[in-house]
């Protein structure tokens, strides 16, 4: 476990001694120089002492069925009234430190693990959306073998809670994807499948890796793709280079174009990138964001939305080349976080939910347009272990205005307000 360097394991949540600086994460042999090796080592650690929608929007097939069947038939363009628009919400890292695991056990009455209560504050926003995307930062353990920082193995009951909260799909590509090897990847995706939550970014087979997460929202077919900057110096499993997708600009563009050819009306790219504990997006985020949003096939952009995670603090939203980017949504669930200076940093429990309202194309061959862009400031209160919608909390008289206002300043720091971003409830 390394700290205070350029690649990351996340801030600790237990009083662990600092270790020497880390080195860059290895890349696949085929990954070109555009791979982002960014972030800082140690950000999954936390502070001392850390020890539904009423019905699924689609039936989740097995991995083999999904790989064989491809995308579902499109509803776009059908019917006299034309296709319906939809709302999409997305949120940040679900990072169960040891304290989070203990809280889930307590919420289950000491018998098993229940993560639904801690997510209940997000449910009113998530469950009302047509499509909801999370970031599952960690992999799952089995038979009581669960752990927090530095090698995460979370109880698989997280998956059921995500579904009950209203999530339809999660990105699973992160620097912790290989914490438990290929077995951890398999357990995680199996549990998400069983819960009815789609996933993108890691895979159990080459065939599964070649397919995005196919989703339906309103009258649109949506393809989600996901990638990470690295895997904390853990090599890809021998013979299984498809286990997790690493960031490579050319591959991302190629995958997005393939999804479009397969019928995607909207392509969403989830990226685990950036520098931990840095409020502002770093140069690599800015460069890659500009390149991805500038990629076009004919007059149509290849990518319709970019969702960022990893920094553990809220970062800005920005409209680049006509496409919205969230550089970093912050943590949705995490223990008390310690930064690279070894100090408790409350920013590590702050975040935002992005909400985007898509409208159908104005003409054949045009893109689905974001007609309304919103952010909702969120906070994980580590005392009761609950996600808090800060605007709703303020309306009830809670003294959380300073937290809300700081998140708003960061989110709007790159001119998103002038581009139409507003704060939602």
KOLFIVO-365851 format. One record per residue (C-alpha): x, z negated, y negated. Coordinates in steps of 0.1 Angstrom, whole numbers, plus 5000, padded with zeros to 4 digits. Example, Ala and Ser with C-alpha at 12.3 -4.5 7.8 and 13.67 -1.06 7.14 Angstrom:
512349225045 513749295011 
This chain:
500050005000 501550104967 500750014932 501350114896 502450464906 500850804902 498750824934 496250574943 494950324968 492650154944 492749814927 492849524951 490149264954 492249004971 495248814956 497749054973 501349064961 502449374943 504449624963 506949884953 505950204937 504450474959 505350824964 503251134961 500751204988 501651485013 499751805010 498652045036 501252315042 498852575030 497852394998 499152574967 500752424937 497352374921 496652074943 496051774921 498251484931 496851244905 495650894899 497650574904 498250364934 496450034939 493050084924 490849994954 491949634951 489749374935 490049034920 491148704937 488348554958 487048884969 486948825002 463550464993 462150744987 458850755008 460051045029 463251245034 463451565015 464851745045 465351685082 469051645089 470151835120 473151755141 476551885131 476452165157 472952275146 473952265109 477152475115 475152725135 472052755114 473552785079 471352735048 467652685050 465352975037 465052985000 461952884981 463353034949 461453334937 458453264960 454853214949 452853334920 454153054897 457753114906 460352854917 460152494905 462852324885 464351994897 466251684886 469551584901 471151244898 474751144908 476550814908 480050684914 482150514940 480650294967 483650084975 482849784998 485549524993 485649215015 483449034989 480849314991 480849295029 480248915027 477448965002 475749215025 476048965053 474548695031 471648925021 470948985058 470648605063 473948585081 472748825108 474249165103 474649345069 472049445044 473249655014 469849745001 469449444978 472649514959 471549874953 468049794943 468849814906 469650184910 466650264931 464150334903 466450604889 467650744922 464350754941 462550944914 465051234913 464451544934 468051534946 470351234945 474151244953 476450944959 480150904966 480950714998 484450614991 485250445024 484850505061 482950295086 484250055112 482549945144 481649635164 482349395137 485849545128 485249565091 487749525063 488249575026 491349655007 493849795015 492549975046 488749995043 486449995072 482849935060 479849825080 477750145089 474649975076 475750105042 474350445052 470850315058 470950145024 471950465007 469050645023 466650365014 467750374978 466950744977 470250924982 470051264999 473851345001 477151184996 480651314990 483051165016 486351315005 488551034990 492050884993 490450645019 488950905041 491750875067 492050495066 490750475102 491950815113 489651085127 487650815145 486650665112 485651005099 483451055130 481850715128 481050765091 479451105095 477651005126 476150705107 475150915077 473551175100 471550895118 470350765084 469351115072 472051145045 473851475041 477551475034 480451695022 484151665020 485151545055 484351695089 484351635127 485051995135 486352325120 482852465121 481452175102 484152195076 483252555068 479752465058 478752285026 476052025026 472852235022 470152065002 466752164988 465552054954 462452194937 462552574944 466352584947 468852584976 471752354965 475252364981 477452054977 481252084982 483651794979 487451744977 490051474971 493551474955 495151314985 494951055014 497250775004 500250915023 498250925055 498851265072 496051485084 495251415120 497251635144 495351945152 492551855128 493451985094 489752015086 489251635087 489151615049 489251875021 492051854996 491851984961 493052334957 491652544929 491652874949 490052714979 487352544958 486452874941 486453064975 484152794990 481852814960 481653194962 480953175000 478152924994 476653154968 476853454992 475153235018 472253184994 473052884972 471152894939 473152594926 476652494936 477752134930 481452034933 482351664938 485951584930 487951274937 490551304910 492051164878 494250864869 492950524877 492150284848 492350564823 489250604802 490250964791 490451244816 494051334823 495651674818 495151784853 491451704852 491051894819 492952194833 491252214866 487852154850 488352444827 489552674855 486652584878 483952624852 485452944839 485353104874 482653374875 481453644898 480053914876 478253734848 477353434868 479453114871 480553024906 480052654900 477052484883 478052124881 481251914886 480951544896 484051324893 485050994909 488150784916 489250644882 487150324887 486250324850 483650534832 485050864818 483551124796 480951394802 481751734787 480152084787 482952324795 482452704796 478652634796 478852394827 478652024827 481551814840 481451434846 485151344847 484451004862 481350814869 483150484875 482350244904 478750184915 479649904940 482949724941 484349374940 485949214910 488649464901 492349404893 494149674873 497849784876 498949494854 497549244879 494749134856 491049124862 489549434845 485749434840 485749804834 486149844872 482549734876 481149974849 479850314855 477150574848 474550774866 474351134855 470951304855 470551674851 467251874849 467652224862 465352504852 464852824873 466653144862 465053334832 465753664851 466853774885 470553724891 470953464863 471953104869 469752794871 470252634837 470652264829 467852214803 468351844799 471551634805 471351254805 473550954814 472450614823 474850324818 475250104849 477049784858 477749594890 477249224884 479649064909 478148714906 474848794923 476249114938 473749354922 473749694906 472249664870 470649934849 471949824815 469149974794 466549804815 468449484815 468649494777 464849554775 464449224795 466649044770 469849024790 473049004769 474749314781 474749524749 478549524746 478949664781 476349934775 477750034742 481350064756 480150294784 478250504758 481350534736 483450654765 480850894779 480351064746 484051064736 484551434741 481551564721 478951564749 476351434724 476651754703 476251954735 472951784742 473751484764 471451194757 471250834771 468450794796 466650484810 
